[in-house]
Each structure stands twice: as structure tokens, then as C-alpha cells.
Amino acid sequence: MTKIVVAVKYVPDATGDRTFTSDNTVDREGVDGLLSELDEYAVEQALQVVEAGEGEVTVVTVGPEDAADAVRKALQMGADAGVHVVDDAIAGSDAFATSLVLAKAIEKLEYDLVFFGMASTDAGMGIVPTLVAERLGLPAVTFASEITVDGDTVTIRRDGDVASQEITASGKVVVSVTDQTGEARYPSFKGIMAAKKKPIDEWSLADLGLEASEVGGDNAWTAVDSTTPRPPRTAGEVVTDEGDGGTKLVEFLASKKFV
């Protein structure tokens, strides 16, 4: 039986008006949140692995009370159980502290593989999977466009700009997947109803043996110094075709150095 832990994140909806708070952290109260789209691909790949054989998928998230919604979405997709690490002291944590909390949570679970999305859609750093792998003392195979699991061996294909790599690892492995692995499934009505009976454990820092001084914005290694609002969208330039539309189009493209 293959046991897979998938780390997921609750992020602000990218279609909303995302802003920063006065302390330069992302405002998570003024916009709806959801399961990071890139993490949906990780959940999908984990489900495909266990469906091809036998196994269990446990989803782990770190975040405020509302972050439980990200776990519920994964359970609706088909994951078996969830863990929500929630503690007021975690607010403002950077990638290093987040990786510490995730690693401690994963250590408390039984697992063979750990799956991540390639990055979160809010921060977009893409370093948490390898940070967690380092803390767990495991190899990391990252940016997988295709995953094959055969026993205790994991093979991925990583696509670059000019070539593709095939990477193989054995034993316990941390894997991050890209959005090229295939569309994530939509929760079915049956899956939504079944998710209501699936367990979600809630852990605090104390449950993980961590102190507040190890996490949070005041103890972060990285911080946002300042932010600038995105300028409002301006009206486009309208060119009336009076028989010389083609010429004007070429002149416009040349002025922008497109041709």
C-alpha cells in the first residue's frame, strides 16, 4: 500500500482584487480564498497513483481557520484524510518557517511519498518542496511533467525549454508537479458528500513540538519591505482605418519594437 502525503495551500483567489496589509503581508481577509490551483495537480497525481494500485492520500495544510476549506476541496476530489495545522503564532511565516511546520507535520504521519504543487499561486517562490525535503532528509525530484511510480521507485519527466530529463529516485521521495501533468478532476456530488465523513485532524504548534519563536512574521528570514499598487488599466488606442490601416498597424508594431 502506497501512502502519499500531499501538502496544499489556501490562497487568495487570483481573480479577486488582491492587496497587501499595512505590514506588507498579503491581505487574506479582504478576498475569498481557495485551494491553490497548482496544488490541485499534486492532489490529482497522488490520487492517480493510489488508484493504479492500493494506497491512501492524506492532505496537509498550514494556515488560518479558513484554510480548512483547502483540505475539504482535496477530500472532495478523493483524498482520504486531512491535517490542518492552525496556530495564531504562524501568521506571517515565510517559506523557511512554513517548511519547518510542514516537515514536522509530515513526520507525524505515515508516508511513502510526499507530493507538492510546483509553487503556490500567491507567493510563487517554488522553494518549499525542496526545503521540506532537506528537513526530512529525503531526495527531491521537482517540476515533474509526468510521474510513474513502480513499487518504491519514482520516475519523473522534467520538461525544459530545449530538452526533457528523466529522473529516478527510490525509497521515500518528495515530488513537486507542474500544471503539465494533466487536468485535475472536479469533485463529484458523491465525492462532496463522502468528504463530509472524512477526518480532518487539527494540530497546533505544541502538537508538533514547535515554539512560537520559530515561526511568524517577527521571526521570518525574509520580508517584503515595500509594495506599490498596480497602476490602473488605461484605455487602448483606437485607430480608424481610412485606407491606411495596414500602414498604421505596421508603424504601431515598429514603435513597440515588435517588428
Secondary structure, 3 states (H helix, E strand, C coil): CEEEEEEECEEECCCCCCCECCCCCECCCCCCEEECHHHHHHHHHHHHHHHCCCEEEEEEEECCHHHHHHHHHHHHHCCCEEEEECCHHHCCCCHHHHHHHHHHHHHCCCCCEEEEECCCCCCCCCCHHHHHHHHHCCCEEEEECEEEEECCEEEEEEECCCCEEEEEEECCEEEEECCCCCCCCCCCHHHHHHHCCCCEEEECCHHHCCCHHHCCHHHCCCCCCCCCCCCCCCCCCCCCCCCCHHHHHHHHHHHCCCC
